[in-house]
Amino acid sequence: MTVTEVLTAATDSVNLINAINSGTHLYTEKNQAELNVMVQRNVDHLTTILSYNHNPDDDTTMKGVPNIVDSSVDKSSYTAAITTGNAYIAAN
């Protein structure tokens, strides 16, 4: 996997956090506690992905996972979603 592939997949978490925060989500059957759990789960997912900083050729536990930390790819939308998600949970 490449950095771009991993971050493209993580965009689903960004979109979900932003949709719940803006009230445009499709989860109308969920109560606030359930929405908070969904947001937290996706914040945790993004945090984990953004912490990948190993050599994918030397790591046997996550072989093939790229070094996201040292990548020059713009990660601002992911860090912004983490901030948004944490603020959402704190407010709700």
N, C-alpha and C positions, 0 to 999 in steps of 0.2 A: 504494500500500500504506500501511496505517496502522502505527503503533507496535505496536498490539495484534496485528495480523495477522503482523507479522514475528516478534514474540516468541512467539506461539502456534506458529508453524512451528518456532521454535528449541527448543520444549519437547521435541521428539523427541530432541535432543542431550542435554538434561537427563536425560530418562528413560533413555537408553542408558547414560550415565555412571553414573547411580545404580544401574542394574541390574547392570552389570559390577562395580561396587564392592561391591555386596551379595551377589554370587554368584547372583543370580536371573535372569541373562541366559540367552538361548537359544543361545548360541554355544559349545556344548560341543565342537565340532570344532576350535575355534581354540586355538592354543597361546598361552602368555603373551606372547610378542613380538607376535603378531597382535592380541591384546586391547589391549596397550599402544598399538599404532598406531591402533586404533579410538578409544580414549579420547583420545589426543592430537589426532586429527583433529577430534573433536567439541569438545574444549577450544578448539582454534584457531578453529573455527567460531563458538562462543559469544563468544570474545574479539573477533573481527572484528565481529560483529553489535553488541555492546555499545559498540564504538568509533564507530559511525555518528554523526557530529555535524555534518553539512552541511545546507544548505538544499536540500530536494529540488526546489525550483523553479529553482534557479540552477546546479545541478550537471549537466552534460551526460553525465558518465561513469556516474552512478548515478541518473539522473533517476527520481523517484518513490519513492526509498528514504527513509524518514522519519528524522528526527533522534532517535535513541535516547538519546544521551548526555543531552540536556536534557529528556527526557520525565520526567514525574512518575510514570509507571507503575512499580509495584514490580518491581524487577529482582533481588531478593534470591535467588530460586531459581536464577537463571542464574549469579550470582556464586558462590553456594554450590557449584554443579555444577563450576565451573571450579576452585575450591579442592579439591573432592573428587577431581576427575580428576587434578590435579597431584599430590596426595598419593598417589593410587593408583599412578601411574606411578613416583613416587619409591620406593614400597615394593615394587614388583614389577619 
